[in-house]
Amino acid sequence: MPNIKEDGGDAPSLPASLDINPLKLFDIAKSEGRPLFAAAPMVRYGKLAFRETVAQYGVDLCWTPMILAKEFNRSLLARQSDFTISPESPPTICQFGANSPLELSRATSLIAPYVNGIDINCGCPQSWACAESLGAALMNKRELVASMVKAAKNALESQGYDSQKTISVKIRVHSDLRHTIDFIRTVTDAGASFITIHGRTRSTPSSNPVNLDAIKLLRSHTPLPVLSNGDVFTLSDALRHAEDTGVDGVMAARGLLLNPALFDRSRGAGYELGEREGEGCTWDVVETFMNKVSREPIPFKLVVHHLGEMCGSDRGQRGKGALLNKEERARLVGCNSFLEVMDLLDEVREDQGGLRRL
């Protein structure tokens, strides 16, 4: 069973967010005149503390990192380390890496009570994944993916979740978009609830711009809600993606690592014009994240990595300057424990009375 972080008491408490069907979140965003905002599946980095942080700052729907269905089914350790929730967990989609309908069905049955939906990874371009017929390798196996969609859907139905939880697919595009259109039609007919499109091919480097024209074309070939993914580093990027492509939602990965408050609409009027994007990551966001980590620990190296992205990246500050200077960043990398990191941040924030404990 997944490791459920308790909020005190004898019995674990499931989050109220589990009652929310992700499709309802698309409807709510549309009623507010904006796209749905999503946190992408990020290998290693989409742990509970980070998901709760981005949800506090405007993310509507979070993805887990890709979890290998086969290992999840066979290993209690994998289940306990790969997935945790708490009573405050936001609406969450569990993404599985799978190439077998049976394995995906079993994994879906195990995790269904604790998530809002299941996502099939058809977009990971890493060589190890493709060598195992996972991730982007599945873009050439649309009938297999359709079978996995049906298997996961049947697993949800067998537990009475068919109207409560979703089955989605995250894809990349083909060089010949006709193949991607065929893929989308196939998984749509199989019963997928919505689709996320990363607008690059399996071989396109992330340094090349995402292909918004391709996403726009593909969006027109399915009645399902569609999210756009790729090159979202500011709120105005997200809104431009939605306007240019007609998608129903926008997903960010690297942009949220740099600034978990990327999608925050509460920091002043005029957010729809991206007027607050120049702020980058601010200290209150760092404080929120560190307080989340203190209650829902993640591996120490991940804490340092997250802080390096949030506090030590000039790009993340959009030209405003990093929260930590070069010397402080070097000290951060040299820390050997969570307490040492807290001491460093307290010292940096000494003029504010140290890092706030929330």
N, C-alpha and C positions, 0 to 999 in steps of 0.2 A: 504493500500500500504506500501511497505517497506520504512523505514526512510532513505532518501538519503541525505548524508552529502554534502553540497554545497561547491564549491570552489570559491565563490564570484559570484556576478551578480544576476539577478532576477530569472533565471531558473536553476534547477538542471542539472548537467552534468553527463551523464552516462559514465562509464569507457570504454576506447577503448578496454580493455581486453575482453569485451563481444563479440567481433567479432571472438574470437578464439574458435574453436571446440577443446575440450580436447583431442580428438583422434589425432589431429595434434601435440599436445604437446608430445605425445608418439613418433610420427615420428621424431620430432626435436631431442629429447633425443637420440633416436636410431642412428640418423645421426651423433651425437656427440660422439658415442661410450660409452654411459652410460645409466643407468636406469633413468626413470622419477623420480623426487623427490617430495614427497607429504607431506603436513601437515595434520595429522589425525583430525577427528572430536573429540573435547575434550569438555566434559560437562562444560559449563560456560566459559572456558578459550580460545576458539577460536574466540574471538571478533575481530572486524575490525582492531584495532590498532596492535594486535598481528599478524593477517594475513598479514598485510602490512609489518610488520617488517621481518617476515620469508621470504617473497617474495623478499625483498631487498637483502637477503643473500642466495639466491640459490634455494628456493622452487619454483617448477614449477606450482603446482596446490594445492590450499587450500580447505579445507572442513570447513563448518560452524559447530558449535556444533549441536548435534541432536536437531531438532525442532519438537515438537509434532504437527502433521498435523491437528488434530482435533481442538486444541486450536488456531493454526495459522489461521484457517478458520473462527473461531467464534469471535476472539478478535482483535480489532484494536490495543489495548495496546500490545498484544503478538506480533503482526507483527512489531510494531515499536521498541520493546525492543529486540526481538530475532534476527533481521536482519538489518544491515545497510551496505551501500556501499558509496564509494566516487569516485571522478574522477580518483583516483590513485589505486582503488581496483584491486588486482591481479585476474587472472582466478580463479573462485570460484565454488565449488560444494556445493549445499545446501542438507544437509542430513535430511531426515524426518524420524521420528518414526511414523509408521502407521500400522494399521491392517485391513484397509478398502480400497478397490480400489476407491470407490467414494470419500472418504476423501482425499486420495492422489492425485486424479485427480484434485480436487478443489484447493488444496494447490499448486500443480504444475502450474495450470493456473494463480494463483495469483503471484507467484514468478518468473515464467519463463523469463520475460523480463529483470530480474536483475541478473541472474546467468548464468553460463556456462553449468550447468547440474544438475540433480537430482539424489540423492543417497538414497537407501532404507536401513535402519539400521536393519540388521539381526545378529548383533554381540554383542550388549550391554548385559552383563551378570548380571546386577544389578537386584535384586529380584523384585523391584517395577515394572521395565519394563517387566520382564517375566510374572509377575502376571497379567499384562494388555495385554498379548499376543503381546508384542512388543519386539524388539531386538532379542536376541538369541532364544527366544521362537519360533520365526518364522522359525528356522532351521528345525523344524518338520512339517512345513506347506508349503511345496514347491509349491503346486498348488495355494495357496493363494498369495504367493509372485509373482508367474508368472502372476497372474491376476493383481496385482498391477503394475508390470512392464509394462504390456499391457495398463493399464489405464493411467499411466503417459506418456507413449509413444504417446498414442492417444491425450492426452491433449496438448503435444508439437506440434503434427502434425496439430491440429486444429488451432494453432496460427502461423503456418508456420515455426516452429523451428525444424522440424524433421531432417534436414540435418545440423543444426547448434549446437544443444545441445544434451547432452548424458543422458542416463538412466543407472545407475550403481547400484550394490548391494555389500554391505560390509558384509562378513560372518565370522563365526567361523567354526571349523571343528567338525565332529562327532567322537566319539571313533571308530566307524566302518566307515572307509573312503568311503566305497561303498555308504553309504547314502549321503555323501557330493558330490560324483561324480554324483549321481542321481539329487541332488539339483542343481548343476552347469549346468548340461545338460538341466534341465527344464527351468531355468531362461535364459540360452543362447537361447533356442528355442523360448522363449517368446519375445526376442528382446533386451535383455540387451546389453549395449555397451561395458562394461568392468566390471571386478570383483576385489574386494579387499579381500584377505584372511588373517585373523588373525590366526596364526598357533597354537591356543590353543582351547580346548573345552570350553563349557560354564562353566564347573566346575573347570577347571585348574587354579590354582592361578598364578598371574603374577610373583611370585618368581620362578616358574618352567620355564626352557628354552622353547622358542618357537620351535615348531616342523617343522624344515626346510624340512625334508624328506617328511612330509605330503604335504607341499606346493608344492614341486617339483612334486610329483605324481599328485596332483590335477591340476597343471598348464598344464600337458600333456593331460588333458581330456577336454580342451576347446580351440577353435580357437581365443577366445577373448583376448585382452590385460589383464594382471593380475598384480596386485600390491601385494607385500608381506608386512605384518604388524606385528610388535612385536619385542622387544629387539633391537631396533636400537638406539644406544647411541653415535656412532661415524660415521664418513664418511666411515671408513673401514668396520664397521658393515654393512652399507647399500650396499657397493660394494660386500661384501662377500655373503649377501643374494641373490643378483642378480646372482652372479656367481654360487652359490650352487643350486639354484632353477630354474634358467632360466626365472625368471619373467621379466616383462617389466618395472616395477616401484617398488619403495620402499617407504613406508609410515612410518613416525615417529610421536610419541606423546610425551611421557615423555622425550625423548632425546631432542626434540625441546624446551620443557619447560625449561630444564636445560641450553641449548645453542641454541638460535634461529638461530645462524650461523652454525649449524651443517652441512648443505649441501653446505656451501660456497666453491666454487671452485676458487675464485679470490684471495685467500690469499697466493699465492705462487705456484710455479710449483710442480709437483709430487703429486697433490691431489689424483690421482687415487690410490696411495699407502697408503693413510691415513696419510701422514707425518705431517700434521698440526693438527691432532686431539688432541694432548696434550695441545693445547692452552686453550681449554674450552671456556666459555663465556668471552668476553673481554669488556672493558669499552665503546668502540665505539658502540657495540651492545646495551648496556644499554642506552646509549645516544639516539640512534635511536628510541628505544622503548618509552622512556619517551617523546621525542618530538612528536611521533605519538599519544601518549595518550593525550598530551596537546591539540591536534587538534581534536581528535576523542575519547572523554572521555569514560571510562569504569568505572564500580563500583569501589570505592576506595579500598575495600577489595581485589579485583582482582589485582589491581596495586601492593599492598603489597605482595600478593601471588606470582605474577610473579617475582618481585624483589627478594623475598626470594629464589626462585628457581635459578634465574640467578646469584645472588650475594652471596648467603649464603649457597650453597651446595658444599661440598668438592667433591662429586661425579661429579658434573657438571664441576669442574675444572680438572678432571682427575689426581688428586694428586698434582696439582700445588698450592693449597690453595685457599680459597674463596676470592672473591673481598671485602667482608665485614667481619671484624673480629667478634668475639662473642659479644663484647660489642656493636658494631655498628648494628649487627643483632637485638639485644634486643631493641635498640633505634628505629629501623625500625618498629618493631612490635608495639611499643608504639606510633607511629605517629597517629595523628587524622585527618590529611588532606593532600591533594596533595601538598600544599605549604610546609608543614612540611617535607614531604619526599624530596622535591626538596632542601630545606635548608640543610637537612642531607647529601644528595649526593654532594651538593656544598662544604660542609665542608670536606667530605672525599676526594674530588678531588681538594682541595684548591691549592695543588702544581701544578696543571694543569690549574689553573684559574677557577675552578668550572666545573660543568657539562655543556657541550656545548649546546647552543641553536641553532638548525639547521634550 
